[in-house]
Amino acid sequence: MSLAGKHIIVSAGGNREPIDPVRYIGNRSSGKMGFALADAAKDRGMKVTLVTTITPPDPAKYDEIKFVETVAEMREAVLSSCELADILIMAAAVADYTVANPAPNKIKKKGDKLILELVQTKDFLLEVPDTVFKAGFAAETEDLLNNAHKKLVEKRLAFICANDVSAPDAGFAVDTNRITILFKDGRKNELPLMSKREVAEKILDCVEEMTADD
Ligand code: CTP
């Protein structure tokens, strides 16, 4: 069955966790994989909510766009959007740690060292109701398939896109990607290097196939 008319939430970009009003801790995600997914979903006639930390090239093309910075804001935006959604694809590089006590004013330079206390963020994928079809990404630099498989199981996903982000032509900030899709039933689909748009189409083909009986 076609995905037209289904409501998909796509998250994109990396979180910015404030240190003080002018500085943050971030990561190298460019949002491109999430934007490619949101574009491909739009072209299939889906209703698209994009939750993003980065402004996409054409923000007006989506049905809804929610700009966020921190994990806490992304969690809130994703969870509230999921209440009425059919599908969630978490392409965002969610920060694992946030600053315990961000300073209310700009921290002035003093002393040789500045020690920041970081606290672990919440894995909000686990809070998304199981009525939503969920897929995610595993960005890894070592032991790709084992690490991705652990996340597939722990996060109760329908499938996970294992992504070796140490390769120069895959992962962050480039227009191409190479992923292996691991499915919850044990199947595995190793895709060659392709454009992020082509990867997005393959991912949506998997969603379409797995939601065919719904
Ligand atoms: N994710 C999430 N909430 C978090 C952390 C991650 O929803 N707090 C999602 C990501 O968007 C991605 C998947 O979970 O789809 C895996 O994220 P990843 O950062 O690779 O895994 P972690 O569980 O954070 O493990 P680690 O960073 O230790 O590898």
Boltz pocket constraint, residues with backbone or C-beta under 6 A from the ligand:
constraints:
  - pocket:
      binder: B
      contacts: [[A, 71], [A, 90], [A, 91], [A, 92], [A, 93], [A, 94], [A, 95], [A, 96], [A, 121], [A, 122], [A, 123], [A, 124], [A, 125], [A, 135], [A, 136], [A, 137], [A, 138], [A, 139], [A, 140], [A, 151], [A, 155]]
      max_distance: 6.0
